[in-house]
Amino acid sequence: MKAFKLENDVILRYHDLSGHDIPIIFIHGLGCASSFDYPQVVSMGGLVNHRRILVDLIGSGYSDKPELFDYTIANHAKYLEELLNYLSIDNIVIFGHSMGGAVSIALANRIKDKVKAIILSEANLDSGGGFFSKQIASYSESDFIEFGYANILQESVSSGNTEWATGLLNSSPIAIHRNAVSLINGQTPSWRQIYYSLDADKTYIYGSESLPDPDYDELVRNNINVAVVANAGHSMAWENPEGLALVIEESI
């Protein structure tokens, strides 16, 4: 695992797996970590031919978890742009899941001329958040740190969502709460508006168990390639990693 130092000596950690085809950066969702979610995906099929960059966002996984940090979607995108500049990457595919989809859109908007394709899986496109971000943001930050984090962790274990529970255990409660609040707040123009406007190949992925979804036809109307991973829901990287790898490969 490699390290990249941000301002104030905060360390971002990431895997950088070699390959001769166009690099793909993988950006994880809320309470997750790419180092945990994607190794099994990027080791399958034609993805092994690509350079694969698996980032743990600040506050998650192996990366630092400072308390005095702006855990907004915009700031995640800002330091990821700095990472790509450091790596001298000028042509890239961006993959983002859930909250990581919002980060991916914000990143793509910062580096428009470098993005060949942006691939999102069940991503946040609008303000208001999703089920878990709403649940997290319903607590005040202090209450979430004191007892909300433990409550949600216990609920995820009890419901059998052990993969997300593992990610939560390796995430900062402060980061999780501030990430969730940023998702709720959204931005102007919205991530959706920016996504539609980007001049890159665009694919939006659903797990088959997440359908039907009222947004499906809306995405198609806006010239988004919509793909489906069979036998999977929101956590498709765990539920069908081979299927997800194939869809990503076909979307590049």
Secondary structure, DSSP 8 states (H G I E B T S, - for coil): -EEEE-GGG-EEEEEEE--SEEEEEEE--TT--HHHHSHHHHTSGGGGGEEEEEEE-TTBTTS---SSS---HHHHHHHHHHHHHHTT--SEEEEEETHHHHHHHHHHHHSGGGEEEEEEES---STT--HHHHHHHTS-HHHIIIIIHHHHHHHHHHTT-HHHHHHHHTB-HHHHHHHHHHHHH--SS-HHHHHHH-SSEEEEEEEGGG-S-THHHHHHHTT-EEEEETT--TTHHHH-HHHHHHHHHHT-
